[in-house]
């Protein structure tokens, strides 16, 4: 993968590219990026640049023998480690599926990967056998390049097994470069963090995501809607653009109305209907709901002024009507419920039970704080 193929090139990655161009890249690098925002593609581009046989000042050539192999993820000096499921299992067992996943989209997230390898409800991990495999691979001499690159995707899944790699990360064989791609730094052993140069990569903005979707053949309206909902998550934007459902706005308002009224029959009926739309559509709906409340927060902070609020006219009208009904404490609790729902949907929870419970909790949130007239923005009539 080349830098020019990335959705965006964050400043931190530019600095790493400059160091790589002069062969001054640290031997242990940790790229920290939000899920689906580009940490893995950035690592692939950086590795491809290191391995390129005729690299330019700003990018790999894309046509040499090394680049052709790197683009297919089969370069003999480019090694991968990633979460798998089961004991005595290493990344090598899943390399064909991993290469196909990267070919489909390098912006994929952990749940996408675990579902691809049939994990079902099992938790992924990078086990002791994988650590031994990493040490074995890096003990060998390079085959074709001056560098050996070990890309570890989501070192959070190493857990305490990461202690097995400490000496190797601190003092790797000559020409070895570690590129760790993480999303949650607080879940990584401090002993690993202290041995790596940390680079935080900011995600792409809405315009960059829209442009990337346009290249994929998504029409302008769908690209704008998907980018608006996805935030910096390119993977989510790709999925939203292909699974666009214009009923989410109406469905969301019906749910909030049922939650506010708290009628058991309405909550049960809504949950049963919602359970029928499928897990991916449920996740899309929940991301829509989070987007609505994020923009609602901005609208509330601006006392009802519309500048910078990314809501369609009908959504904006609804948000204004809800301003006197929802305060900041309630908003924080609402987003907590929705984020928990996303996590449980990914774990294949029973949707009828999950969303009935969520509806009851949201009803309790609405009722916990009385409606205070003074909370209404001065500009509202």
Helices and strands as residue ranges (DSSP letters): G 3-5, H 11-21, E 28-32, H 39-51, H 65-71, E 78-81, G 91-94, H 95-104, H 110-116, H 128-138, E 148-153, G 155-165, H 166-170, E 176-182, G 185-187, H 190-193, E 197-200, H 206-215, H 220-230, H 234-242, H 248-261, H 264-274, G 275-277, H 279-301, H 313-322, H 328-346, H 351-368, G 373-375
